[in-house]
Amino acid sequence: MFFCTKTIAKFDKKCYNRTRVIISKNNNRRKKMRPIAISLLICAAGAAAICAVFGIFPWLLPIFLGLALAVNLLIWLVLWIFSLFVSKKKVYEKPSRFYSRMLNFGYAYICEGARVKIKSSGTEKVPEKPFLLVSNHLSQLDNMIQCLVLKPRSLAYITKESLFKIPIVGRTIWRCCYMPIDRKSLRAGKNAVEIAEDYIRRGALSVGVYPEGTRGDGVNLGKFHAGCFKIAVKTGCPVVVAAIQGTKDAHKRTPWRSTRVRFDIIDVIDPAGHKTVELSELVRGKISAFLESEKTEIQT
């Protein structure tokens, strides 16, 4: 009797784990298709609004909707075709200007579709030479907004490897020298850091990192993983300390309401004389203090 109960429990646990994997995969597919679905919906709504405002005959509405959807699909088709020219087996020494512009176009397209209104400050502090950008992390929109604000600087992120499997996006960010990291593998993390160090030493690009390692809750700043700060300590590149606010719930508001987002450059730190952990604590303290001061201002 005990053996049967134990066997059934193991079977139930396996079924539960498989169900979780299937649900997780389905959720990932939905997230991958979300930008396209949102942009299609906005095109359709825009066409309907134009017809209503200008008093266009109802029978013309399907034509406008069809044209809007066709243009939108054409944009994604063109991006997909260009992405096919990127070899994921090849390691690129520097980002392509063409694909960087293409990526920024995609970022701008998504942010416009999501009705994101960006306000930035402190960008005059950002050095011209390669740097390490360190920021808190709230949403998938974070790096898009940061790239748009800091362009035309070449900026590539150390990011989760699953993004490289997304159609169009994966090949494009690979050509822009984004660096994949497997969060479960210490060796993969070390390898990503070494690649980032090489890019910065050669002056190929600046590197963006989210030391929390995952998206935060928008209330409390998570614990920092100090390993990524080795990039600055070993190369001597300046650390650009930044904070982003407002992106956490952007997906819930889209497309019906606009989202106001703030991206602030807090400080630029020279890593000379700092150890890795010490530098990590210093940067986290600056971001935390800035976010707390923002909360105080809002409350008062």
C-alpha positions in Angstrom: 0.0 0.0 0.0 2.8 2.4 0.9 4.7 1.5 -2.3 1.6 2.3 -4.4 1.0 5.6 -2.6 4.6 6.6 -3.1 4.5 5.7 -6.8 1.3 7.7 -7.4 2.9 10.7 -5.6 5.9 10.5 -7.9 3.7 10.3 -10.9 1.6 13.3 -9.8 4.8 15.3 -9.2 6.1 14.5 -12.7 2.8 15.4 -14.3 2.7 18.7 -12.3 6.3 19.6 -13.4 5.5 18.8 -17.0 2.3 20.9 -16.8 4.4 23.8 -15.4 6.9 23.5 -18.3 4.1 23.5 -20.9 2.4 26.5 -19.3 5.8 28.3 -19.1 6.5 27.6 -22.8 3.0 28.8 -23.8 3.5 32.0 -21.8 6.8 32.6 -23.5 5.2 32.2 -26.9 2.6 34.7 -26.0 5.2 37.2 -24.8 7.2 36.8 -28.1 4.1 37.5 -30.2 2.9 40.4 -28.0 4.7 43.3 -29.8 3.3 42.1 -33.2 -0.2 41.7 -31.8 -0.1 45.2 -30.1 1.1 46.9 -33.3 -1.6 45.2 -35.4 -4.2 46.3 -32.9 -3.0 49.8 -32.9 -3.0 50.0 -36.7 -6.6 48.7 -36.8 -7.7 51.2 -34.1 -5.9 54.0 -35.8 -7.6 53.3 -39.1 -11.0 53.1 -37.5 -10.4 56.4 -35.7 -9.4 58.1 -39.0 -12.6 56.9 -40.6 -14.7 58.2 -37.7 -13.0 61.6 -37.4 -13.0 62.4 -41.1 -16.4 61.0 -41.8 -15.2 58.4 -44.3 -17.8 56.1 -45.6 -18.2 52.9 -43.6 -17.5 50.7 -46.6 -14.0 52.3 -46.8 -13.2 51.1 -43.3 -12.2 47.6 -44.3 -9.9 49.1 -47.0 -8.1 51.3 -44.4 -7.9 48.4 -42.0 -6.4 46.2 -44.7 -3.9 48.7 -45.7 -2.8 49.4 -42.1 -2.4 45.7 -41.4 -0.6 45.2 -44.7 1.9 48.0 -43.9 2.5 46.6 -40.4 3.0 43.1 -41.7 5.4 44.4 -44.4 7.5 46.1 -41.8 7.9 42.8 -39.8 8.5 40.9 -43.0 11.4 43.2 -44.0 12.9 43.0 -40.5 12.7 39.2 -40.7 14.3 39.1 -44.1 17.3 41.2 -43.0 17.7 39.1 -39.8 18.2 36.0 -42.0 21.6 37.4 -43.2 23.0 37.1 -39.7 24.9 34.0 -38.9 24.5 32.9 -35.3 27.5 30.6 -35.6 29.8 33.6 -36.3 31.3 35.7 -33.5 31.3 39.4 -34.5 34.1 41.7 -33.4 31.9 44.8 -33.4 28.3 45.7 -33.8 26.9 46.5 -37.3 25.7 50.1 -37.8 23.0 48.9 -40.1 21.6 46.3 -37.6 22.0 48.7 -34.7 19.8 51.2 -36.5 17.4 48.4 -37.4 17.3 47.3 -33.7 16.7 50.9 -32.6 13.9 51.2 -35.2 12.3 48.1 -33.7 12.7 49.5 -30.2 11.1 52.8 -31.2 8.3 51.0 -33.1 7.5 48.9 -30.0 7.7 51.9 -27.6 5.5 54.0 -29.8 3.0 51.1 -30.1 3.0 50.8 -26.3 2.5 54.5 -26.0 5.5 55.0 -23.9 6.4 58.7 -23.1 10.1 58.9 -22.2 11.6 61.6 -20.0 15.4 61.5 -19.4 17.9 63.5 -17.4 21.7 63.5 -16.8 22.6 62.2 -20.3 25.2 65.0 -20.5 27.3 63.0 -17.9 27.7 60.0 -20.2 31.3 59.8 -21.5 32.1 59.3 -25.1 34.5 56.4 -24.5 33.1 52.9 -23.7 31.5 52.5 -20.3 29.6 50.0 -18.2 25.9 51.0 -17.8 24.4 49.8 -14.5 20.7 50.1 -13.8 17.8 48.6 -11.9 15.5 46.4 -13.9 11.7 46.4 -14.1 10.5 45.4 -17.6 11.4 44.1 -21.0 11.1 47.7 -22.2 14.1 48.9 -20.0 16.9 48.2 -22.4 14.9 49.5 -25.4 14.3 52.8 -23.7 17.9 53.1 -22.5 19.2 52.4 -26.1 16.9 55.0 -27.6 17.9 57.6 -25.1 21.7 56.9 -25.4 21.9 56.5 -29.2 23.9 56.9 -31.3 26.3 55.3 -28.8 26.9 51.5 -29.4 25.4 49.8 -26.4 25.0 46.0 -26.0 23.6 44.1 -23.0 24.5 40.9 -21.2 21.1 39.2 -21.4 19.3 35.9 -20.9 20.0 33.4 -23.7 16.3 32.7 -24.3 16.0 36.1 -26.1 18.4 34.8 -28.8 15.8 32.2 -29.8 13.1 34.8 -30.6 12.5 35.2 -34.4 13.9 38.5 -35.8 15.1 39.7 -32.3 17.6 36.9 -31.7 19.6 37.3 -34.8 19.5 41.1 -34.7 20.8 41.4 -31.1 23.4 38.8 -31.9 24.7 41.0 -34.8 24.6 44.0 -32.4 27.0 42.0 -30.1 24.6 41.3 -27.2 26.0 38.7 -24.9 23.9 35.6 -23.9 24.1 34.3 -20.3 22.8 31.2 -18.7 21.8 32.2 -15.2 22.2 28.6 -14.0 25.8 28.3 -15.2 28.6 30.1 -13.4 30.9 29.3 -16.3 28.6 31.0 -18.7 28.4 34.1 -16.6 32.2 34.3 -16.4 32.4 33.8 -20.2 29.9 36.7 -20.8 31.9 39.0 -18.5 35.2 38.1 -20.3 33.6 38.9 -23.7 32.3 42.2 -22.4 35.8 43.1 -21.1 37.2 42.4 -24.6 34.6 44.6 -26.3 35.4 47.5 -24.0 39.1 47.1 -24.2 39.0 47.3 -28.0 36.6 50.3 -27.8 34.0 48.4 -29.8 31.0 49.2 -27.6 29.6 50.0 -24.2 28.0 47.3 -22.1 24.7 47.4 -20.2 24.0 45.1 -17.2 21.2 44.6 -14.7 23.0 43.4 -11.5 19.7 42.3 -9.9 19.7 39.4 -12.4 16.0 39.6 -12.8 13.1 42.1 -13.0 12.4 43.8 -9.7 9.0 44.4 -8.1 9.2 48.2 -8.7 9.2 48.8 -4.9 12.4 47.5 -3.5 15.8 47.3 -5.2 17.0 43.7 -5.3 20.3 42.3 -4.2 23.2 42.9 -6.7 25.4 40.2 -8.2 28.8 41.7 -7.9 30.4 39.6 -10.7 29.4 42.0 -13.6 31.4 44.8 -11.9 34.6 42.9 -12.8 34.1 44.4 -16.3 34.8 47.9 -14.9 37.4 46.9 -12.4 39.5 45.0 -14.9 39.1 47.4 -17.9 39.1 50.6 -15.9 36.1 51.9 -17.9 33.7 54.4 -16.2 30.6 53.1 -14.5 27.4 55.0 -15.6 24.9 54.6 -12.7 21.3 54.9 -13.9 17.7 54.4 -12.7 14.6 53.6 -14.7 11.0 54.1 -13.4 7.5 53.5 -14.8 8.0 50.5 -17.0 6.8 47.9 -14.6 3.1 48.1 -15.5 3.4 49.4 -19.0 2.1 46.1 -20.5 -1.1 46.4 -18.5 -1.8 49.9 -19.8 -1.1 49.2 -23.5 -2.7 50.2 -25.8 -5.5 52.0 -24.0 -3.4 54.4 -21.9 0.0 55.9 -22.3 2.8 55.2 -19.9 5.2 57.9 -18.5 8.7 56.5 -18.1 11.8 58.2 -16.5 15.4 57.3 -17.2 17.9 59.2 -15.1 21.7 59.1 -15.2 22.6 59.4 -11.5 26.4 59.5 -11.6 29.5 58.3 -13.4 32.0 56.5 -11.2 35.7 55.9 -11.9 36.4 52.3 -10.8 40.1 52.9 -10.0 40.9 52.0 -6.4 37.6 50.0 -5.9 37.3 46.3 -5.4 34.5 44.4 -7.2 32.2 44.0 -4.1 32.9 47.5 -2.9 32.0 48.9 -6.3 28.8 46.9 -6.4 27.7 48.2 -3.0 28.6 51.8 -3.9 26.5 51.6 -7.1 23.6 49.9 -5.4 23.6 52.5 -2.7 23.4 55.3 -5.2 20.5 53.8 -7.1 18.6 52.9 -4.0 19.1 56.4 -2.5 17.9 58.0 -5.8 14.8 55.8 -6.0 14.0 56.6 -2.3 14.3 60.3 -2.9 12.0 60.0 -5.9 9.4 58.3 -3.7 9.7 61.0 -1.1 9.2 63.8 -3.6 6.1 62.0 -5.0 4.6 61.5 -1.5 5.2 65.2 -0.5 
